[in-house]
Each structure stands twice: as C-alpha cells, then as structure tokens.
C-alpha cells in the first residue's frame, strides 16, 4: 500500500481547521501551520479575535455536516437562533421585530473562540499535526512539490515539503502572495470607508431574565450613514458593533462626546452598555477597517496549491457570510475531490466552479450595508417585502 499523499495547510483559523478535518477524513496526511500560539495556552482576554461572536447560517452548517455530522450537532447545541431582526428606533422607546421568513428560518449566533476551539480539539483527536507559532514566510516549488518555509517562535526557519498545499491564512494571506510570484493570479484589494468598534452589553442583573433584550433577534439600530448591531452570547451578554464612516468617528474628539453621540442616536443602547463602559470603550477599543479582497484563479495551473476562505475572498461583514462562505469553499472542494481520482484535477476545476458564486456573495455583502442601515426603516420597502412574501 502506498503512503497517503501529504497536504500542508497554512492558517488554523475557522476555515483552515475545517479544511484540515475534511482532508484528514479522506485519508490524506495533513499538517497545519498557524502563526499564532496555541489558544489553549493563551488567556481568554488576550486572544485578539476579530469579533467575539458571529452568525453561522445554513450555508456554514451544511459544510460542517458534510465534514462531520457530530460536529455540526455540537455546534447547533451551542448556538442562539436569531429568527429575525429587531429594529430599534431613534427615541429608544420602540422596537420592531422583522422575521427572516414565514417558516421559522433563522441565522445563529455563536462564540467565535468556542467554534475555533472545538475544531482544534477535533484535529487533536484525529492526530492531525498542528504547528503553532509557525508563520509562513516563503513558498517554493509552488506547482510541483510545494515547499513551505516557516519561522518558529525561536526565530528559526524550518522547511516542509508536501504533495499539495492549501492557503487559508486570511485576508492578508502570505500564501496567496507567494503563489502570485509564480503564476498569473489576478488580485484586487479595496477598503470601504467604514470602521467598526466592538462594544459590550452585560447580562441582565436579574438571573431570571438573563438577557436585557431579546436574544433571538439580531438587534439593529439603523441610522443610514452609521449603525449599531448586537448579537447575543450564551452568558446573557451581547456583543455589539458600531459601524460608521471613518470621518464620523474621527470627528468625535473625546469619550464625553462619544457618550453624547450615543445619547442622541442610540439612547436605549447607551442605557444597556452604560456610560462609564462606553467611555472606556472609546478610549481603548480598537477600530477595525473593512476591505474586500478578490483573487482569481484560486489554484496554481497544475493544481498543486490553492487558496480558500478570506485568503481568496475577504468580504465586508454586513451579510454575515464570510466564514460561512469559507466553510462552503471546503464543501465544494471536497465534493470535487469525491468525483476525481486526484487532487490536482479537483483543484483545477474548483476555480471556475466557484467564481460566480463568490463574486455574487461579495456584492451582496456590500449591498447589505444599505439594507441593514437604511432599507429596514423604509416603510414602502417593507410593505413591498411583505407583498413579496405573500
Ligand atoms: P482567518 O479567520 O483570518 O484565519 C486566518 C488564520 O491564518 C489566522 O489564525 C492567522 O493567525 C493565520 N495566519 C495568517 N498569516 C499566517 C502566516 N503567514 N502563517 C501561518 N498562519 C497565518 N463571517 C460570518 O460568516 N458570519 C459573521 O457573522 C461574521 N461577522 C464578522 C464580523 C466582523 C466584525 C468581521 C471583521 C468579520 C466577520 N465575519 C463573519 C467574517 C469572518 O470573520 C471571516 O470570513 C473568517 O474569519 C475567515 O476565516 P479564515 O479562516 O479564512 O481566515
């Protein structure tokens, strides 16, 4: 019997971990490289994650089920279903529920670190090698025997040779850059004029109520040019995100002005977050930028390397589909693997099979900012939507 083919995967984020599980389930010998330390060895407060929670949709759940039915069940046991949006008006006195569908359709809030941890735990159970603090710095033999050069915590360069390699190292992918040096891969990167800042709504002090607003909705404070959203966490708290043009946040010069801005625009949210906590958030919470990345093709010409997840298609977060789409990349790729004798052919066929859907979802993600920040308050638009449903 011949030895299994070896695959190196760069980036142990959500998408890289799922891809590693999927390849391991098909009998490949998988090694995963991650620049950051093992989260099991890092304090929860220092994990530097992009968002505390995120929305997992049917798209993502379908991919999880494809890879591992039990894992999907475990995820579903830990989600908070959101059956619609809850729109908060500017007086802070009125909330309006807008259901996503007539048949109980929902998206689901889940803790990002919990999801990453269960994927990593599963990898450990299946004896997939995970090298933390191994940052990819160079790749050679990109379309023959991909050779990954990583720098470890001691600053030493290590070399690993594989039959195939997969890049899932996020929007600023080094893997993608290394591929681009050896092939004609188109690439665009575009920042949108928006920043985001995460805020925290604590659990309700009354343990009976636990949540201070309804946990089964995605809460939106739509104010056209800017907006606030909030998703529930299992402990009764909410992770809230404030989106605005950079010029707006930069025009607010002090924490006191920030509180006054909230009092005028999000009075009920100010009550939920608390004045002191909001002041501290203004002083110390990071402000993130948002960008779209697109690349094509995703694979090298002979099908030895490929990029998936944000490395291939980073999108703005307004549609809540970035990770879900990355998970779908894994499912689509694996279904191609199922129908082919070799990985190369599957990698080659993946790019044309996937492009139209990825282009479409990136456009929808951008368009959904207007849906969330404006259209949800437009009575004519809502009346038309109701007609569309019936
Ligand atoms: P990443 O999560 O970026 O993981 C990449 C990994 O690669 C990281 O662990 C990184 O340390 C590692 N790495 C980077 N460079 C190297 C290197 N040189 N060598 C080795 N390792 C390296 N998506 C949803 O589906 N639903 C949501 O509700 C949602 N909400 C979001 C909210 C916000 C505010 C933002 C910013 C994004 C949101 N997203 C959401 C998008 C989602 O976060 C991303 O699409 C998803 O994290 C992409 O996963 P990934 O594994 O491809 O990349």
Boltz pocket constraint, residues with backbone or C-beta under 6 A from the ligand:
constraints:
  - pocket:
      binder: B
      contacts: [[A, 10], [A, 11], [A, 12], [A, 13], [A, 14], [A, 15], [A, 16], [A, 33], [A, 34], [A, 35], [A, 36], [A, 50], [A, 51], [A, 53], [A, 54], [A, 55], [A, 56], [A, 134], [A, 135], [A, 136], [A, 137], [A, 168], [A, 169], [A, 170], [A, 171], [A, 172], [A, 173], [A, 174], [A, 175], [A, 196], [A, 241], [A, 289], [A, 308], [A, 309], [A, 310], [A, 311], [A, 315], [A, 317], [A, 319], [A, 320], [A, 321], [A, 322], [A, 323], [A, 324], [A, 325], [A, 326]]
      max_distance: 6.0
